[in-house]
């Protein structure tokens, strides 16, 4: 199970890097096409927006695993250890419920709009909304694993500020 999760995280990381590259290259191609060749790249804005949406939702689970999400650790550090542990359990359990709900809502929305497409690129609604459904499901999974770790250890995570 651990190897499967590690493989999934590696895939998400490389996919996120590819999406970041595409997010940078798409507007650059638009500028070059308009400025050099005087040919507009129709749909470049919508495509760049789609890459941004994909990057945001798919990379969120990897960011969570790496501890990059805002945790308000400074506030939690003032709490007594037992209350900090309970607070972290409530926060993680709430996050699992929220991300699970968002994923379910996205799947239901997709299922009700299978015939719709986006305006400019005429991208199927399934393709457009899939990053939200998948990203929220991955966030729910990773957050559930963090919750399980907090419960298993019996104590709160220590304050850990990562500066890059």
C-alpha positions as CSV (number, residue, x, y, z in Angstrom):
1,X,0.0,0.0,0.0
2,X,2.9,2.4,0.9
3,X,4.6,1.7,-2.4
4,X,1.3,2.5,-4.3
5,X,0.9,5.8,-2.4
6,X,4.5,6.7,-3.0
7,X,4.1,6.0,-6.7
8,X,1.0,8.0,-6.8
9,X,2.7,11.0,-5.1
10,X,5.6,10.8,-7.6
11,X,3.2,10.8,-10.5
12,X,1.3,13.8,-9.0
13,X,4.6,15.6,-8.6
14,X,5.7,15.0,-12.2
15,X,2.3,15.8,-13.5
16,X,2.2,19.0,-11.6
17,X,5.6,20.0,-13.0
18,X,4.3,19.3,-16.5
19,X,1.2,21.4,-15.9
20,X,3.4,24.2,-14.6
21,X,5.5,24.0,-17.7
22,X,2.3,24.1,-19.9
23,X,0.9,27.0,-17.8
24,X,4.1,29.0,-18.6
25,X,4.4,28.0,-22.3
26,X,0.8,28.6,-23.3
27,X,0.8,32.4,-22.7
28,X,4.3,32.6,-24.1
29,X,3.1,30.9,-27.3
30,X,0.2,33.3,-27.5
31,X,2.6,36.3,-27.3
32,X,4.9,34.9,-29.9
33,X,2.1,33.9,-32.2
34,X,0.5,37.4,-32.0
35,X,3.7,39.4,-31.9
36,X,5.9,37.6,-34.4
37,X,3.5,35.8,-36.7
38,X,0.5,38.1,-36.3
39,X,-1.6,35.0,-35.9
40,X,-3.7,34.8,-32.7
41,X,-3.7,31.5,-30.7
42,X,-7.4,31.1,-30.4
43,X,-8.4,29.7,-27.0
44,X,-5.0,30.3,-25.3
45,X,-6.5,32.1,-22.4
46,X,-9.0,29.2,-21.7
47,X,-6.3,26.6,-22.1
48,X,-4.0,28.5,-19.7
49,X,-6.9,28.8,-17.2
50,X,-7.5,25.0,-17.5
51,X,-3.8,24.3,-16.9
52,X,-4.0,26.5,-13.8
53,X,-7.1,24.7,-12.5
54,X,-5.5,21.3,-13.1
55,X,-2.3,22.4,-11.4
56,X,-4.0,23.8,-8.4
57,X,-6.3,20.9,-7.7
58,X,-4.0,18.1,-8.6
59,X,-0.9,19.5,-6.7
60,X,-2.9,20.3,-3.6
61,X,-2.6,16.7,-2.2
62,X,1.2,16.7,-2.7
63,X,1.5,20.1,-1.0
64,X,-0.5,18.7,1.9
65,X,1.8,15.7,2.3
66,X,4.8,17.9,2.2
67,X,3.4,20.1,4.9
68,X,3.0,23.2,2.7
69,X,-0.6,24.0,3.6
70,X,-1.3,26.7,6.1
71,X,-1.8,25.1,9.5
72,X,-1.7,28.1,11.9
73,X,0.9,26.2,13.9
74,X,1.9,29.3,15.8
75,X,-1.6,29.5,17.3
76,X,-1.7,25.8,18.1
77,X,1.7,26.1,19.8
78,X,0.0,28.1,22.6
79,X,-2.5,25.3,23.4
80,X,-1.8,22.6,26.0
81,X,-0.7,19.3,24.3
82,X,-4.0,17.4,24.8
83,X,-6.1,20.3,23.5
84,X,-3.7,20.7,20.6
85,X,-4.1,17.0,19.7
86,X,-7.9,17.3,19.8
87,X,-7.8,20.5,17.8
88,X,-5.7,18.8,15.1
89,X,-8.1,15.8,15.0
90,X,-11.0,18.1,14.6
91,X,-9.2,20.1,11.8
92,X,-8.2,17.0,9.9
93,X,-11.6,15.3,10.3
94,X,-13.3,18.4,9.1
95,X,-11.0,18.6,6.1
96,X,-11.6,15.0,5.2
97,X,-15.4,15.6,5.3
98,X,-15.1,18.8,3.3
99,X,-12.8,17.4,0.6
100,X,-14.9,14.3,0.3
101,X,-18.0,16.4,-0.1
102,X,-16.4,18.6,-2.7
103,X,-15.3,15.5,-4.6
104,X,-18.8,13.9,-4.5
105,X,-20.4,17.2,-5.5
106,X,-18.0,17.5,-8.5
107,X,-18.8,13.9,-9.6
108,X,-22.5,14.6,-9.4
109,X,-22.1,17.8,-11.3
110,X,-20.1,16.0,-14.0
111,X,-22.7,13.3,-14.3
112,X,-25.5,15.8,-14.8
113,X,-23.6,17.8,-17.4
114,X,-22.1,15.2,-19.6
115,X,-23.4,16.8,-22.8
116,X,-22.0,20.3,-22.0
117,X,-18.8,21.8,-23.3
118,X,-16.7,24.8,-22.5
119,X,-17.3,28.0,-24.6
120,X,-14.1,28.5,-26.6
121,X,-12.3,25.2,-26.8
122,X,-15.5,23.2,-26.6
123,X,-13.8,20.9,-24.1
124,X,-16.1,18.3,-22.7
125,X,-17.4,19.1,-19.2
126,X,-16.1,15.8,-17.9
127,X,-12.5,16.8,-18.9
128,X,-12.9,20.3,-17.5
129,X,-14.3,19.2,-14.1
130,X,-12.2,16.0,-13.6
131,X,-9.3,17.8,-11.9
132,X,-11.6,19.1,-9.2
133,X,-13.1,15.7,-8.6
134,X,-9.8,13.9,-8.6
135,X,-7.9,16.6,-6.7
136,X,-10.6,16.8,-3.9
137,X,-10.6,13.0,-3.6
138,X,-6.8,12.9,-3.4
139,X,-6.9,15.7,-0.7
140,X,-9.5,13.7,1.2
141,X,-7.2,10.6,1.0
142,X,-4.1,12.4,2.1
143,X,-5.8,14.3,4.9
144,X,-7.4,11.0,6.1
145,X,-3.9,9.5,6.3
146,X,-2.7,12.5,8.3
147,X,-5.7,12.1,10.6
148,X,-5.0,8.4,11.1
149,X,-1.4,9.3,11.9
150,X,-2.4,11.8,14.5
151,X,-4.9,9.4,16.1
152,X,-2.4,6.5,16.0
153,X,0.4,8.4,17.7
154,X,-1.9,9.8,20.5
155,X,-0.3,13.2,20.5
156,X,-0.3,16.4,18.4
157,X,2.2,17.1,15.6
158,X,4.9,19.4,16.8
159,X,5.2,22.9,15.3
160,X,7.2,22.6,12.1
161,X,7.8,25.7,10.0
162,X,9.4,25.0,6.6
163,X,11.1,27.9,5.0
164,X,12.3,27.7,1.4
